[in-house]
């Protein structure tokens, strides 16, 4: 974020920065619940380019999370809150424990438990990037437990899953990229440059303007026909939404799942916003439906 101007009064000093009308990525995600792969691709590409630049001048951010990413009207991002950032010397290792628990890399946690640990480097930002990307697509972070010590153990073991139904309609390409970020061994973890070269980003890197080509036009027509046939068969094979299916497992239906999650976030966004123990994953951890069905069965309603 650029400093545009500054002025002071008798009691305050004012700084004028870029206007980011959409606010924090966290708030945008709370409104949307989950993002599409297309939206995620744009945001993550920009974030990785920022990280690549910072790492090229030996700066590690150490507190990457959706709350520290701002959005403008065109979904361009600005990275903020460099309070924990540090400019490292070449081959230097850090040992200071800082950051947000759910986004901490395993090596940072190991430093807090082992005085003889060699320390950590810029790779911690790439772990946080993987947590952010997972959260954008699933709506909740990969590592979560109500007991923080158990959550930290999950992080140290790299214990996460691409669970159903949130990941059922996500591509294998995006799952592969996330899995290359969330590697416990920092030496095996993707760098920003390696991530930008991943097929998840490369498959859509095409020129904005192309010259006319008869062959390309013919190819587009063929692809359109194939897509139409595929849509037709998908429509024929789609499972009908019946009352029994909605009652038995409403969360398995994506439109209903999105509606339920959106209502929950609109109601509890003030609670999930702040605090280390108030994690958006808590809103996904419930058994209300199972309890209601059990009670209904006992009363003979179904």
N, C-alpha and C positions, 0 to 999 in steps of 0.2 A: 504494500500500500504506500503510495507516494504522499509526502507532506506537501500540501498545496499552499498553505498560508499559516500564519500564527499571529496572535494578538493577545493582549493582556488587559485585565481590569485591575481595580484596586485589590481584589481578593483572589482572582483566578487567572490562570494562564491557559489560553485556548489554542488548540492545534486543529487545523482543518485538513482532513485527508480526503482521498477519493470517496465518492458516494457509491456505496454498494447497496442498491435498493432492495435486493432480495434477502439481504442479511446473511446469517450463518447457514452453512450447508446443513447443519443439524436441524434448524427450524424448517428448512425446505424439505428435508427427509421426513420430518415429523408430519408435515402436511401431506406428503405423497405416500408415506409408509414404505414403499420400495421404489427403486428407479429401474427403468428399462436398461438393457445392455447398451443401447445407443446413447442414452444420457450418461451412463456410467463411463462409457468410452471417452466421451468428450471431457468430462471432469477429470478422470484419471490420467488422460494424456497430458492435460495442462499441469496437473499436480506433479507428475513424474518429470516434466520438463523443468519445473521449478526446483525440484529436489536434485536433478542432475546438475543444474547450475550451482546450487549451494554446495554440493559435494565436490564440484570441480574447484571451488575456492576453499575447500576444507572446512566448511561450516556444517555442523550437524544440528538439526532443529530440536529433536528430543521430546517434542510434545505435539506430534501430528495427530489431529482428530477433527471430526466434522465441525466442532465448535470453533476451531481456529482457521476455518476456510470460509471466506466471504464470497458471495455471488452478486453479479450485477444483472441488469435486465436481459442481457444476451447470454447468460449462464457462463460468463467468463469468471475465473476465480482469482482471488487474491489470498495469499497465505499470510497469516497474522500471528501475533503473540510469540515473539522471539525471546521471551523471558528466560527460557531454559536453553536457548541456543548457545553454541560455543564454537569458536574457531580453533581448530586443532592444528598442532604441528604435524609434520609428515611422520607417519608411523606411530603417532601418539595414541595411547589408550586412555579412556576415561573410566572413572570408578564412582563418580557421584551418582546417587540414586535420585532420579527426578522423572517427572512425567505423570501420566494418568494411568491408574492401575490396569484398566482393561486394554490399554494400548502398549503396555510395556513389553519389550522384547525379553526373551528368556535370559540372555546374557546380563541384562541389567539386574534381574532378580538374583542371578547367581552371584553377582558382585555383593549384594546385600547379605548373602549367607556365607560367603567364603572370602576371608581376608586375603587369601593367596591367589584369588582369581586374577587373571591377566588384564581384565578390563574389557571395555567394549569400544566400538568405533561407529562409523557412519552407517553400518548395516542396521542399526536399531531403527532408523527412519524407514527402511524398506519393510521391516516387520509391521510397523504401524500403518504403512501404506496398504499392506495386505488386509489388515483388520478393517480399515476404512472401506476398501473395495468390497469386502464380504458384507459389511453392514449396509452399504448402499443397495446391494442386490437382494439381501435377505430381510432387511428391515431390523435385524437385531445382530449384535456382534457374535463372533465365533466362540468367544470364551466368556462364559457367564455362570456364576453360581451365587446363591444368596450368601453363602459363607465365603468371605473374601480369600481365606487361606486355600480353600479348595479351588477357587477360580485361578489363583496364582499357580497352584500345582498343575492345573490344566494347561496354562501357558507354558510352563517349563517343560512339559511333556509334549507340547504341540498337539494336544488332544482336542480336535474339533471334527465336525462332520458336515457334509453337504446333505442335510436331512430333507425328508419329504414333509409337506408338499412344496416348501419354499423353493427348492432347487430342481424340481421336476422338469420345469420348462426352461431351464438355463442351459446354455451350450457347454459342451465339454471343453471348448477353448478357454472360456472365461474361468472355469473351474481349475484348469491346468495352470493358468497364470496366477491365481490366488494361491494355489498349492506351492508355487515356486517362491512366493513371498513368505509364507508361513512355514519356513524351514528352521528347525531349532538350531542347527549348525550355521552360524553367520557366514562362514566361508562358502557354504553351498547356496546361500540365499541370492536371489536375483539382485543385480544392481539396477539403477534407474535406466541406464543405457540398454541393458539386456532386456528389461521389461518393455521399453519402447519398440524394440525389434521383434517382440512376440507377435505371433499371428493374430491375436485379438485386436491389435492396433493396425497391423499391416493389411489386413483384408479389406479395410475401408479407406486406405490411403490412395485415393485416385485424384487426378487433376480436376479442378473445378470446371474448367472449360476445355472441351475437346473439339477438334475439327470434324467436320461431317465425314462419315465413312459409310458407304452402302453396305459393306459387310457387317459393320457394327449395328446398323439399323436392322438388318436381317436377323442378327443374333438376338437383338432385343425382342423382336417379334416371336422368335422361337421360345425364348425364355418366358414370355408372357403367356403363350399357349400352354407351356408346361406348368406354369404357376396356376393357371385357370383350372387345368385338369386336377392338379393336386388339391386345390381349394374345394373343388366339387366332391372329390372322394373323401376329404376330411369332413365335409358337411354331411355326407351320407353315413360316415362311420361314427360321427360324434354321438356320445351317450346322451340320451334324453334326461333332462333334469326333472325328476319326479318328486312328489311330496315325500315319499319314503326315503329317498336319497338325501334330501335336504334335512329331514329330521334325524336320520342316522348319523350323518357326518357332514355337516354344512361347511366345515373348514376345508374339506377336500376340494371344494368347488372354487376356482380362482376368483370369479367375480364376487361371490359371497364372502370369501376370505378377505378380499381387499376392502369390502364394505365394513366388515366387522372390525378389522384393524384400524381403518380410518376413523371410525366412531370412537374406538378406544383411545387413540392418540389425541383426538380433538378434546376428549374429556379429561385426560390425565397429562397433557403436555406440560402443564405447570409443574407437575410432580417429577416427571422424568427428566426435566431440563437440567437440574443442577445436583451436585453432590456425588461423591464417589460411590455411595451405596445405592444411588437411584439410577439404575441402568435401564435403557429402553428394552433390554431383553426380558426384564421382569414382566412386562405386559404380555409377553408371549408364553409365560410360564404359568399355566392355570389348568384346572381340571373341572371348570364350571359345567361344561356340556356333559361330561361323564356323570357328574353328581346329579344333574337335572334328569338325565335319562334313567338313572337308577331309581330316583324318587318317583318318576312317572311310571316306571315298570311296577314298583311296589303298590302304587295306587290304581294300577290296571288301566292307565290311560292309553297305552300302546299295546 
